[in-house]
Amino acid sequence: SRAEVERLLDQPVVSEPLFISSQLFPSQLIGIEAFGAFQFLPWTLGYHLHVSNGRTIGQVDFSDAKAFGGRLYLSTRNPIPIKLGISGYAGDSEDVETSLSTRTTNFSFKEYAISGDVSIDVGSLRIRSELVVNWTYFDDRHRRVWAGTSLADVMHLGAYVMGAYQLPWYRIEPLIMVEFLRVPVPRPIPIGEGLIVPSVGVNVYFTDTTMLRTQISIAHGFDFSSNPVHPDGLLYQAVARLITAF
């Protein structure tokens, strides 16, 4: 949605946060959206509302139900730039196979998601943070089966906090970030409940429209359940991206 695009453009990190790549909120929806803002200086109250077909598992949406979502934000630049936002989503989805006149529903579910975000700029310091919670409830008649195991209803959780500070020399901006993602997976995959990912990076702003962003991350699994999986090892990732606009 337009709200998500605007918010991501304000992020100084190389890659999108894990909760976005993990689709705790659907990243692509087909529908209609209304948006606007009200001014009562020094504050601005903005809104985004959308109705869509919801999350589509394949290329065709087999459900006639509609999904609803929206976002409210409150922002000001006095005495410092601050933006507070809250987003929500509710919809259902299903995975269907068709063959001639036969239709088979592999699984179907309802989901609800809510998130809160904050951004604060204090001089050259930028602070960004967000928390997302997603609840997925499967239809008992069409519960998803993975590796021979029926998946339970589940709560997914994603969060991050990031701080970046632009130095007074050559427009160099170091940053530090910590992400948390709880997306339980079946036990045959030895990840556990989710990942904790600290990272550091450096951005270099050559001009207002050309910049280099770099980031190094270390991911480690965790499992705090009563019957935990014990993840071993670390996953390292190094990313660099040259961005320019014309």
C-alpha positions in Angstrom: 0.0 0.0 0.0 1.0 3.6 -0.3 1.5 3.9 3.4 4.0 1.0 3.5 6.0 2.5 0.6 6.2 5.9 2.3 7.3 4.3 5.5 10.0 2.2 3.9 11.5 5.1 2.0 12.3 6.6 5.4 14.4 3.6 6.5 18.2 4.0 6.2 18.8 0.2 6.1 19.9 -1.8 3.1 17.2 -4.6 3.3 13.6 -4.5 4.4 13.0 -5.7 7.9 12.5 -9.4 8.4 8.8 -9.1 9.4 8.1 -7.6 5.9 10.0 -10.3 4.0 8.2 -12.9 6.2 4.8 -11.4 5.1 3.4 -10.8 8.6 1.5 -8.1 6.7 0.7 -9.0 3.1 3.1 -7.0 0.9 0.9 -7.0 -2.2 -2.8 -6.5 -2.3 -5.3 -5.9 -5.1 -8.1 -3.5 -4.1 -8.9 0.1 -3.5 -7.3 2.6 -1.1 -8.3 5.9 0.4 -5.8 8.2 2.1 -5.6 11.8 3.4 -4.4 14.0 6.2 -5.7 16.6 8.5 -3.7 19.6 9.8 -3.9 21.0 13.3 -0.5 22.6 13.6 2.0 21.7 14.7 0.5 18.2 14.2 -0.6 16.2 11.2 -3.1 13.3 11.4 -3.0 11.0 8.4 -4.9 7.9 7.4 -4.8 5.1 4.9 -7.8 2.7 4.4 -8.0 -0.1 2.0 -10.3 -3.0 0.9 -8.8 -5.8 -1.1 -9.0 -9.4 -2.2 -6.6 -10.2 0.7 -3.6 -12.5 0.7 -3.5 -14.6 -2.4 -1.6 -17.9 -2.1 -1.3 -18.5 -5.9 -2.1 -16.4 -9.0 -5.9 -16.7 -8.6 -8.0 -15.6 -5.7 -10.6 -18.4 -5.0 -12.3 -16.6 -2.1 -15.1 -14.1 -2.5 -14.4 -12.6 0.9 -12.7 -9.2 1.2 -9.9 -8.1 3.5 -9.7 -4.8 5.3 -6.8 -2.8 6.5 -5.6 0.7 7.4 -3.1 2.9 9.0 -3.3 6.0 11.2 -0.3 8.2 11.9 0.4 11.3 13.9 3.5 13.5 13.1 5.1 16.8 13.9 8.3 18.6 13.3 8.2 20.8 16.3 10.2 20.7 18.5 11.8 17.7 16.7 10.5 15.4 13.9 8.4 12.6 15.4 6.0 10.2 13.7 3.8 7.6 15.5 1.7 5.1 13.6 -0.6 2.2 14.0 -1.7 -0.3 11.3 -4.2 -3.1 11.1 -5.3 -5.9 8.8 -8.0 -8.6 8.8 -8.7 -11.1 6.1 -8.8 -14.7 5.1 -7.2 -16.8 2.4 -7.2 -20.3 1.0 -5.1 -22.6 -1.2 -7.1 -24.4 -3.8 -6.4 -26.9 -6.6 -8.8 -27.3 -9.5 -8.9 -30.1 -12.1 -11.7 -30.1 -14.6 -14.9 -29.9 -12.5 -13.1 -30.9 -9.2 -12.1 -28.3 -6.7 -9.9 -29.2 -3.7 -9.2 -26.9 -0.8 -5.8 -27.7 0.6 -6.0 -25.3 3.5 -7.8 -22.1 4.5 -7.3 -19.6 7.3 -8.2 -16.3 8.8 -5.6 -13.8 9.9 -5.5 -10.6 11.9 -2.5 -8.3 12.2 -1.7 -5.1 14.1 1.5 -3.0 14.2 2.8 0.1 15.9 5.8 2.2 14.7 7.7 5.2 15.8 10.4 7.4 14.2 12.3 10.1 15.9 14.9 12.5 14.6 17.1 14.3 17.0 19.6 16.4 15.1 21.7 13.9 13.1 20.4 10.9 15.1 17.6 8.8 13.5 15.7 6.3 15.6 13.2 3.8 14.1 11.3 1.0 15.7 8.3 -1.2 14.9 6.4 -4.1 16.5 4.1 -6.4 14.5 1.8 -9.2 15.7 0.0 -11.5 13.4 -2.6 -14.2 14.5 -3.4 -17.0 12.0 -6.4 -19.3 12.6 -6.8 -22.3 10.3 -10.2 -23.8 9.4 -10.4 -27.1 11.2 -11.8 -28.8 8.1 -8.9 -27.4 6.0 -6.0 -27.2 8.3 -2.6 -26.9 6.6 -0.4 -30.0 6.6 3.4 -29.7 6.3 5.7 -32.7 6.3 2.8 -34.9 7.5 2.1 -32.6 10.5 -1.0 -30.5 10.9 0.0 -27.0 11.7 -1.5 -25.3 14.8 -3.0 -21.9 15.0 -0.1 -19.5 15.7 0.9 -16.0 16.7 3.7 -14.5 14.7 5.7 -11.6 16.1 8.2 -9.3 14.5 10.1 -6.3 15.9 13.2 -4.1 15.3 14.9 -1.1 16.7 17.4 0.9 14.7 19.6 3.9 15.4 21.7 5.8 12.8 23.8 8.9 13.3 25.2 11.0 10.4 28.7 12.1 11.2 29.8 15.7 10.4 32.5 14.4 7.9 31.7 13.3 4.3 28.0 12.6 5.1 28.9 9.2 6.6 26.2 7.5 8.6 26.9 4.5 10.9 23.9 2.5 12.1 23.1 -0.3 14.5 20.0 -2.5 14.4 18.5 -5.5 16.2 15.6 -7.5 14.8 13.4 -10.2 16.4 11.2 -12.6 14.5 9.0 -15.3 15.9 7.7 -17.5 13.1 7.4 -21.0 14.5 8.2 -23.7 11.9 7.7 -27.5 12.1 10.3 -29.3 14.1 12.0 -31.1 11.2 13.6 -27.7 10.4 16.0 -27.0 13.2 15.4 -23.3 13.5 13.2 -23.2 16.6 10.6 -20.4 17.2 12.4 -17.7 15.4 15.5 -15.5 14.9 17.4 -12.7 16.7 19.4 -10.7 14.2 21.8 -7.9 15.3 23.5 -5.9 12.5 25.7 -2.9 11.9 26.1 -0.8 8.8 27.5 2.3 7.2 25.7 4.6 4.7 27.5 7.2 2.6 25.5 10.0 1.0 27.4 11.2 -2.1 24.6 13.5 -3.1 20.9 13.9 -2.1 20.0 11.4 -4.7 23.0 9.0 -4.7 24.0 6.9 -1.7 25.8 3.7 -0.8 24.3 1.5 1.9 26.1 -1.4 3.6 25.1 -3.8 6.3 26.4 -6.9 8.1 24.1 -9.1 10.0 24.4 -12.2 12.3 21.3 -14.4 12.8 20.8 -17.0 15.5 17.8 -19.1 16.2 16.0 -19.3 19.5 13.3 -21.5 21.1 11.6 -20.8 24.4 8.9 -23.4 24.1 8.3 -26.2 26.6 9.8 -28.7 24.1 12.5 -26.6 22.5 14.6 -27.2 19.4 18.2 -26.3 20.0 19.4 -24.3 17.0 23.1 -24.6 16.3 25.4 -22.2 14.3 25.1 -18.7 13.1 24.1 -17.2 9.7 26.1 -14.3 8.4 25.0 -11.9 5.8 26.8 -8.9 4.2 24.8 -6.6 1.8 25.8 -3.5 -0.1 23.5 -1.4 -2.3 24.3 1.6 -4.5 21.1 3.8 -4.9 20.6 6.6 -7.3 17.6 8.5 -8.4 17.1 10.3 -11.7 
